[in-house]
Amino acid sequence: MENNKKKVFNVKILYRRTFLILYDIISIIFASYLAIIMRYEFVVSAIPSHFMRPIERFMPINIVITIVIFYVFRLYSSLWAFAGETELQNIIASCVLSTLVNAIGLQFFKIYSQPVPKSYYFYYMFLLITCIFASRFSYRFFRGLKHKQQNKKNRISVMVIGAGEAANVIIKEIVNSNFSTMVIKCIIDDDNGKWGRYIQGIKVVGGREKIVECADVYEVDEIIVAMPSASRAEIRKILEICKDTHCKLRSLPGMYQLVNGEVNVSKLRDVEVEDLLGRDPVSVDMESILGYVQGKVVLVTGGGGSIGSELCRQIAAHKPKQLVIVDIYENAVYDIQQELKVRYPELDLVVLIASVRNTNRMNYIFSQYKPHIVYHAAAHKHVPLMEDSPTEAIKNNVFGTFKTAQAAAMSGVQRFVMISTDKAVNPTNIMGASKRICEMIIQTFDKHYETEFVAVRFGNVLGSNGSVIPLFRKQIEAGGPVTVTHPDIIRYFMTIPEAVSLVLQAGAYAKGGEIFVLDMGEPVRILDLAENLIKLSGYRVGEDIKIEFTGLRPGEKLYEELLMDEEGMRDTANKMIHIGKPIELDEHAFFAQLKELKDECQIESSDIRPLIKKIVPTYHSTEGDVC
């Protein structure tokens, strides 16, 4: 069967090459005669015979030599459906060489002393290039027309916002593509000097005030935001307008792609809800992080999770001596291991499967690898699940932190940074209360060991495992409804890379005992997030996708806080990082309570909430009175 296919394929190639050779022979004859006719202004009777005879006598030889030249320049083996600049250069070069051969050959076939007029050679070269170009590129042209005709059934009407260099590149690629189903209908730009002008034949119809109107007039299906150099605040204003069009939104990721010459259709991405936060990415002092991490052995617990894996990425980029990743879930940690191996082949990477609840295992890891810096990100973080399994939350979060911190202190770790949460402030759930206890452990350990123990507290991160954004996306893909617990619920949000960058810099600022608080910006209503995500997906809220309110879940509160009233606040060199003042506590009573809490967890006590209330007086359970 394969041999038959091969024979059919070879026959097709033979037919095509034979056709091209015959066409080229006709083109050479045509160019030879028409060139001399053009020289005498199309008056054939005026052409002297002593010019015509050498042309005719040399023509058979000229044909053979020219065909050989064309063969050498791959004019019979190129894929003309994808012909480009290289193929055009080959056509011109081969035709110029054919002209030179023709000029030399005619010198030997002239009858009288008069040479063929010099203008003949220019006419010949021009005509030959035209004929050969037409034959080769017409195939691409007609094939392109065929594909565009086929794609009309599935074509997508597009509006481009931005009339700069990035937009020009994107528009050019779409307009010239034979395979794109996109049809650009109009361009929007706020520069009124560009209004009424054209880019690649597409008109700039006006500024942002025309977006909604033009989306309707031109029946736009998709909007491409090609403004890579615009600020986040500016992009947000544009997107707020675009949401009312019910079009799918796509954009270029950033300015660096324009600088690197990487702007093309494949770089377009769907506009994400992160783009609507309306602030520029936070800035960090990369030099301080580099000096703090470079050349050090760094250990990350929970390295396979959302925050932990991003910590590993950013630490790996700062040239540590060795990066040790610890996690209990092998699938997640395997993924980050493979990613780092590809991105940083020179990195000394160690990946270990271990539970922070296992005292002997943690002691062994710390004594074996002797890390200088530890980022403790391992924790159970899902609020409703921890309400259902409170003892597991305490075992993992509280005593996992205790054991990891103790192993760090005993092995001489220089700095221990624990990832905390805004839910530790006036907690209403077990997860938040467990993290508050962890903060208390960290501050207490700092007073007794040389290791600098600190905690970094921040709110929700967009796109993390178990967060609302991935859940909303799945619900939208399924056709809805999108579930929101309460219409007034608000949360602080930050992207994962932003949060981790600030965690790294907070670690560089650490002196010991601090609770660093990241500035999360303005709080965001979850209902607004849901509505924005539905609109960004090109649907109508309430019509295409409904929103349902399910009620607050166990342990959930309407708003989160970043500081307790008594903690106060002082600034650092980075305006996005603040320091909460340590709270005084009775250490003797605290450790006695921890011992009692541990015993209760080991016997799987039916309700440990009253004991947690004693340790964390600000804890108020939604399960009822715990006093």
Secondary structure by P-SEA (a helix, b strand, c coil): caaaaaaaaaaaaaaaaaaaaaaaaaaaaaaaaaaaaaaaccccccccaaaaaaaaaaaaaaaaaaaaaaaaacccccccccccaaaaaaaaaaaaaaaaaaaaaaaaacccccccccaaaaaaaaaaaaaaaaaaaaaaaaaaaaaaaaaccbbbbbbbccccaaaaaaaaaaaacccccccccbbbbccccccccccccccccccccaaaaaaaaacccbbbbccccccaaaaaaaaaaacccccbbbbbccccccccccccccccccccccccccccccccaaaaaaaaccccbbbbcccccaaaaaaaaaaaaacccbbbbbbccaaaaaaaaaaaaaaccccbbbbbbbbcccaaaaaaaaaaccccbbbcccccccaaaaaacaaaaaaccaaaaaaaaaaaaaacccbbbbbbcccccccccaaaaaaaaaaaaaaaaaaccccccbbbbbcccccccccaaaaaaaaaaaccccccccccbbbbbbcaaaaaaaaaaaaaaccccccccccccbbbbaaaaaaaaaaaacccccccbbbbbccccccccccccccccccccccccccccccccccccaaaaaaaaaaaaaaaaaaccccaaaaaaaacccccccccccc
